[in-house]
Amino acid sequence: MNQNHITKIAKELKLKEKQVSATAQLLEEDATIPFIARYRKEATGSLDEIAITTIRDSLHQLQELDKRREAIPKSLEERELLTNELKSKDYSSRNHGCP
C-alpha cells in the first residue's frame, strides 16, 4: 500500500486518510465491496459502496500509472533509446503534477 496514493485519494475524495487506508487494507485482504460497506463500517467510517468502489478504482489507476512509469524507461533502454539526459530525470508524479 502506497501512502502517497492514500493521501492523494483522501484529498481528492475529501475523506480522512484513515478511511482510505482502512478501505485499501480491506481490499488488499480480498474483502468484497458489499462486505466492507455492510460489516466494516467501524473501520471505514461508514463509507458506502460508491465511495469504496471509487477508492478501489483510484488505487488501481494509480498502481497502473506506477507500473507504466517503471516500464517506459526499461523499454527505452532495451531499444537503446534511453539517453543520459532521460536517465537523470525524475518522472515521478510529485514533480510533474500527474495523477
N, C-alpha and C positions, 0 to 999 in steps of 0.2 A: 504494500500500500504506500503510495507516494504522498507525502504530506503536502507538497506543493499542489497536487491535484485536489486534495481535500480542501485546502484553503481557497483555491480558485473557485471550486464548485460552491462552497459555502457563501462566498461573496456574490457570485452570480445569482444564486437562488435565494439570497437573503436568509440563510439559515445559519445556525450555530455550527461551528466546526465539529463539535461533539456529536451532533445529529448525523452529519455527513460521514464522519469517521465510523460511528457505530453501524450505520447502514452499510458502508463499504465492507466492514468486517463481517457482517452477517451474510452479505452477498458472496464474499470470498469463501465462506463456510458452506456455500451452496444452498442457503435458505432461499425459499421462493418469495416473490414479492407479496403474494397474499398472506403468507405465513408471517412475514416481517410486519406487515401492516396490521394484522389482527392480534398477533401474540407477542410482539416485541415492542409494543408502544412505549414501555418504560425506557427502553434503550434508545429509541429514535425520537423521543419527544412527540409521540403521536403523529408521525408523518403518515400521510395517506398513500395509496398505491400510485397515484400520479407523481407525487414527489419522489418516491422511492424509484420509480421507473426512470424519471429524469436523472436522478443521481447515477443509477446504473448505466444509462446511455452516455452520460457525460464522462464517467470514469472510463468506459470502453473507448470513447472517442479520443480522450487524452492519452490512453495507453497506446492506441494505434498510431497517434502522432509521434509518440516517443520512439516506437519501433521504426517508423519511417525516417525519423531524424538519424537513427543509427544506420539504417540500410543505405541511405543515399551516399554518404562518404565511402562506405565499403564498395558500393557499386562503381563509383568513380575511380576508386583505387584499383579495382580489378581491371577496369578498362584503360588504366594508365592515364586518366584524365584529371586526377586529383593533384593540383598544383600546390606548391609550398604556401602560397597565399591562402588558398582554401583550407589547407590543413591548420593554419594558425588561427582561423576564425572560429568563434564560438557561436553556433547556430541554435542555441537554446532559446526557448520561448521567453524567458525572462529578459533577454536582451533585445528582442525584436517585437515584442507585443503580440506574438502569435498566440492562438489558443492552446 
